[in-house]
């Protein structure tokens, strides 16, 4: 209603000014041209009041709905009125900096592909162009196993076996639903993605599909590893995602129970986007199962937070590198060194022993599970300079995938052969 009153007032004022100019041209050609300039318009009104008073009255009548509309707008939405009067709507819109640095060259289904979004969640890598519900163009790569660290993958057209599945989809302007094509072999794929703190993977990307798909992409990509987003090095609690809420809940439980030993169970379906909701959380706290009801609220200043959260932050902890952990372990005595070790290395296998003597287990088959529930299986390649475990899995032919895992994110590790 306020918008209609403001618009109607402006139209009446404009109609009165046009009528006034027409009256000036009727008085004389010189007066008509002069009335287009505000000082001479006022002079014409003073000199020819009887001719100009009706048009001036129509313009004055337009101020009535204009003032009423502005008053209603001020009482309902003062910020919108301030933006209207400050002429902010005339300023060009400032584009926010891109969250991801993606530089791909080539085409998808015969059209240029310029993705703005990229994610690698579990075993699904997706690159998406467009902000609507259906992407205008999208590439999805479904990997055989979830990725928990770095990813290096090479696939050739002749490779067979459990290879990644490629899906390309596109939405034409005249279509309501996108078209999609899938293939599981007969393509060329090269991925070399390395972790980029705090929660990204970045690296080289090269994909060539058979000629009928009209898809060839090459360059560098950057993708998110989860639903968390960061601002100034900290988790942005304003983002509506299940990963953001899981982070908020774990942080709350750690401070509430004064322990970092918190394992959060699966969250129920969350009604996002929302401003607040209640849920019951299941978690393992210091090895004990807990079932806790809580209410989460979202505010403009803090973002998502648990209601009645007034617990102090935990003290910072010192993370020992594998080299320091090895130095902290007690040295073996001479007598124990003379005792022959059992031939089956699986009997006393542990993560600590692996970090102490990684060369002893090189090229042995292992299965690793992370705290987030992901699993990687392959042959142990050693420990890199950052203290991360490197596991390599052969796919088929010349295809292979490498996984790098930090010791602190490993929940269980199993040696599969003597």
N, C-alpha and C positions, 0 to 999 in steps of 0.2 A: 504493500500500500504506500509506504513512504517513497519507494522508487517511482511509482506512478505519479504521485503528487509533484515530486521534484522534476520529473520529465515534462509533465503538463505545464508547470510554471515556466520552464525554459522555452517551451514551444510558444506559449502566449507572448512572452517577452520578445522572442524572435519575430513572431508574426507582426507585433506592433512596430518593431524597428523597420521591417520591410515595407509596411504600409506607410510609415513616415517618409521613407526614401521615395516611394511612388508619389506621395503628395508633393514632395520637393521638386521632382521632375515635372509634375503638373503645373507648378508655379513658374518654373523657368529652367532651361537646360543648365544654366550656370549654377543655380541653386541645387539642382539634382546632383551634379557632380560634387559640389561642395559639401553636401550632406553626408557623403560617404566618409568624411573626416570628422571625428568627434567634436572638435572645437566649433567647426562651422555648422554641425548639426544643432548644437545648442543655440548658435546665433540664429539659425532658421526658425527654431521654436519660439524664440523671443520676438522676432520680427513678424512672423506669420502664425501667431498663436491660434487664431480661429481656424486655420487650415490644419494645424498640427495637433490640436488638442484631442481629437478622437483617437488617432494612432497612439499618442502618448498615454491616453487613458487605458488602451488595450494592453500596452506594455506594463503599466502600473498594476493592472489587474492580475498579471501573471506572477507578481511577487507574493500574492496571498497563498496560493498552493505551494509555491517554492519554500516559503518560510515555515508553513505547517509541515511539509515533508521533511525539512532539515531538523525540525524540533522532534518529530517522531524518530528519526534516525539517531539523534543524539541520545534519546532516552533508551533506545533498544541496543545500539551498537556504537558506542562513542569512538572506538578505535577505527571503525570503518568510516565514520564521519571525518576523523582527523586525516585519514589517508586520502579521502576525497578532496578536502579543502587544501591539503598540502601538495596536491597535484602529483602524488607519487605514481599514479597510474599512467602519467605521461612519460615517466622515466623508463628507459629500456630495461628489460628483465636481465638480471645478472645470472649467468649460467654457473651453477655450482661445479667445482672441479670434479672430474671423473674419479670414482673410487678405485677403478681398476685401470691398469695400463695394458691395453690390448692392441697390438699392431699386427693385424693379419692382412695378407695380400692374396687375392684370388677371388673366387666366386662360389656361391652355393646355389645349385639348380639354375645356373646361367645368369645369376644376378649378383652384384657386389654384396659382400657380407661384412657388416660393421657391427659386431656384437658390443653391447654396453654392459652386459651382465655375464658373469661366469662363476660356476660353483663346482666343487668336487666333494660331494657328500657321500661318504661310504665308498661305493663302487661306481657311482654315476657321475660322469663329467658332462656338464652342459654349458654351452655358449649360446646366448640368446640376444636377438636384436629386436627392439621394440619394448614399450612399457605397458602394453595392453594385456588383457587376460590371455589371449592367444598371441604368441610372438609372430612378427612378420616373417622372420626366418630364425631357425633354431637347429643346432647340432647337438646331439646327445650321443655319448660314448659310454656303454655299459661294460665295465671291466669285469674280469672273472672273479676277482677278489677285492674286498675293501682295501683302500689305501690308507695307511697310518703314518707314513713318512714321505720321503722323496719317492718319485715315480719315474722310472726309465723303462720305456717300452718300444720295441721295434717289431713291426709286423710287415711281412712281404706278401705279395699276391699268391704265391704258391704255398704258404703256410696252412696247415690243417690243425684240427683239434679245438680245444676250448679257447677261442679267440674273442676279443672284445666285439660286441655288437654295435654297429654304427646305425644311427637313425638321423635322417635329415627331414625337416618339415618346413613348409612355407605357406603363407596366406596371401592370396591375391586380392586386390581391392574389391573385386566383384564377388568374392566368396565369403560365406559366413563361418565356415570351418576350415582349418588348415589341411593340406595334403601331406602325407608322410611316406617315406620309403625306408626300408631296413635291409641291411645285408650283414652277414656274419663272416664272410671270407672274400678273397679276391680283391683286396684293396691294399694300399700302402699307408702305414701309419708310423710316425716317429714322435714319441713324447719324451721329454727330458725336463721334468718339473722338480725344482728344488724348494724346500721350505723357505718362506719369506716371513719373518716375524711381523705381527704377532700371529696371524691366522690365514696366511695366504700361501699359494704355490705359484711359482713363476718359472718360465723357461721356454724352450723351443717347442714348436708345434708344426707338424707337417702331415698333411692328409691328402691322398689322391684316390678318388673313387673311380670305378669303371666309367667309360666315356658316356654311357647313357644317363648317368646321374648329373653330369655337367657340374662337378664339384671338385675344386682343387684349392686348397688353402695352405699357406705357409707363412711363418713369422713367429712372433713371440706372444704368449698369452699370460694372463695373470688371473687367478681364480681364488675365490674364498673356499676355505676348508670346512666352514660351519656357518651357522646363522648369527654369529657374534659380529658386531661392528665396533670399531675403536675410534675414540676421539682423544687426542692429546695423550696417547699411550695407555688409556684406560678404557674399559668396556663401556660402551654407550648404552646406558640402561633405558633409553627412550625407544629403542628399536623393538617392534612387536615381533618376536620370534620365540619359539620354544627353547632355543639355546640360550637366549638372553634370560628367560625366566628360570631355566635350570641353573645358570650361573648365580642369579640373585638368591635362589633358594639355598644352594650349597654354601654361599658366602654367609648367609644368615645362620644356617645350622652350625657351621664351623665356629662362628663367634658366640652363638648361644650356648653350645656345649664345650667351648674352649678346647677344641681339638680339630686337627686337620684330617683325621681319619673319618671321612664322610663319603659314603658311596650312595648316590641318589638312584632310586629305582626309576622305572619308566613313568613319565608323567601322563596323566589322562589327556584326552582331547581338550585343547585349550580354546576358549571362545575369543580368538583374536580376529580383528582388533577390538579392544575393549578398554575401559578405564579402571575397572576393578572386578574381581571375582574371587570366589572361595574354592578351595580344593583340598584334598587330603593327600599328603605326601608320604611315600614309603621310602625309608632309607636305612642303611647300615651305618651306625654311629659307634665307633670303637668296637666293631664286631658284633654289636647287638642290633636286632631289628627294631625299628621304631616306626610308628604310624602317627603322623602329626597333622591335625587340621590347621590351616592357616588361610589368611586373606591377603591378597596382593592388590596394591593400589598403584596407580600411575599418576604422577604429578608433573607439572611443567618444569619444575626446578630439579627434582631428583630422578625423574623417570620411574621405573618400576622398583618397588620396595615392599617388604613384608610389613604388614600393619603392626604397630607397637614394637618396632625394631629399635631398641636403644642399647644394644650390646656393643661393648668396646671392640675395636679391631684387635686381631691377634698379633703378637710380636712377629717381626720378620724372622725367617729361618734361613740358615746358611745351607746351601746345597753343595754337597761334596762332589767333586768330579771323580771319575773312575780312578785317576792317578792318586788322588788324595785318599780314596777309599782303600786302594791297595796298600798305601803306606800305613794306614790306620790298622790294618789287619795284623794280628800277632804273627811273628815269624815262626816258621816251623823249626822244631828242634832237630838236632843232628840225628837222633835215633829215629824220629818219624820219617826223616828224609830217606833213611836206609830201608824202610819198609816198602816192599813192592806194592804198587797200586793195583787195584783190581782191573782185569781186562775190560769188563763192562763199565764204561764211563757213565752209563745212565744211573747207576746205583747211588752215587753221591753228587749228581749233577745239580747245580743251583746257579742262580744269576750272579751271586757274589763270586763263585768259583770261575764262572765264565769271564767275568771282568778281570779277575786276577791273572788268568792264563788263557787269553783268547786264542793264541796260536794252537793250543792243544785241541781245540774243537773246530778248527777251520775245515770247511767243505763237508761238515756233518749236517745231516738233515734235522731241522728243528721246527717246532710249532710254538708260536708266540701269541698270547692274548693280551689285549690292552685293557686299561680301566674303563674305556668307553665301549667295550664289547666287540671290538674288531679283532680279526684273526689273520695272521700271516704265516705261511708255511713255505719253507725252502731251505737252501743250504747256506750255512753261516759263512760269511766272507771276512769277518774280522770286525774291529772297532776303528772308526774313523778318528780324525784329529779332534773332533768335538765330543768324543766319548760316546757316540751313538753306535748301536749295533747295526750291521749291514747284513741283510738276508736277501738272497737272489733266488728267484724262481724261474725255471725255464717253462715256457708255454708250449711251443711246438716249433719244429724247424729251427730257425734262427731267432725266434721270438723269446724275450725274457723280460722280467720285471724285477726291479730292485726296491727294497723297502729299508728305510733307515728309522730306527726306533730309539728314543731316549730311555735310559734305564728307569727313570722315575715314572714313566707312563706304562710300564709293563706290569701286568697283574700276575700272569703265570707264564712260565717258559718250560718247554718239554723237549728233551733230547730223544729223537726217534730211532737212533741206531747206536750200537756200541762204539 
